[in-house]
Amino acid sequence: MVIIGGGPAGISASIYAVRKKVDFVLITKEVGGQVIKAGNIENYLGYVIVDGIILVRLF
């Protein structure tokens, strides 16, 4: 499997691939995608307010 992009969707796809024992490659310039450039993110699942960099670390 080829996963293009290291944002939240690409990270999620990678996790599911590992769980299903599927061989995959993740192609990305940086892990986090555009989320890492965001300031405060409000109402993300489980968090009232979180910074983009912190959210990527939590992933």
C-alpha positions in Angstrom: 0.0 0.0 0.0 1.2 3.5 -0.8 0.0 6.3 1.5 0.6 9.8 0.3 0.6 12.5 2.9 1.6 12.6 6.5 -1.4 14.5 7.9 -4.0 13.1 10.3 -5.5 10.9 7.5 -2.1 9.5 6.4 -1.1 8.8 10.0 -4.5 7.0 10.6 -4.1 5.0 7.4 -0.6 4.0 8.5 -1.9 2.8 11.9 -4.6 0.7 10.3 -2.1 -0.8 7.8 0.1 -1.8 10.7 -2.8 -3.3 12.6 -3.8 -5.4 9.5 -0.2 -6.3 8.9 -0.2 -4.7 5.4 3.1 -3.7 3.9 3.0 0.0 3.2 5.1 3.1 2.5 4.2 6.6 3.8 5.3 9.3 1.4 5.4 12.8 2.9 7.6 15.9 3.3 6.8 16.2 7.0 4.7 14.3 9.5 1.7 16.3 10.5 0.8 17.9 7.2 -0.9 21.3 7.3 -2.0 20.7 10.9 1.5 21.4 12.1 1.3 24.9 10.7 -2.0 25.7 12.4 -2.2 27.7 15.6 -4.9 26.7 18.0 -7.3 24.0 16.9 -10.6 24.1 18.6 -13.0 21.1 19.2 -10.8 18.4 17.9 -12.0 15.0 19.1 -11.2 14.8 22.8 -9.6 18.3 23.1 -11.2 21.6 23.7 -8.2 23.6 22.4 -4.9 22.2 21.2 -1.9 23.6 19.3 -1.1 22.0 15.9 2.4 20.9 16.9 1.2 19.4 20.1 -1.6 17.6 18.3 0.9 16.0 15.9 3.0 14.9 18.9 -0.1 13.3 20.4 -0.7 11.4 17.1 
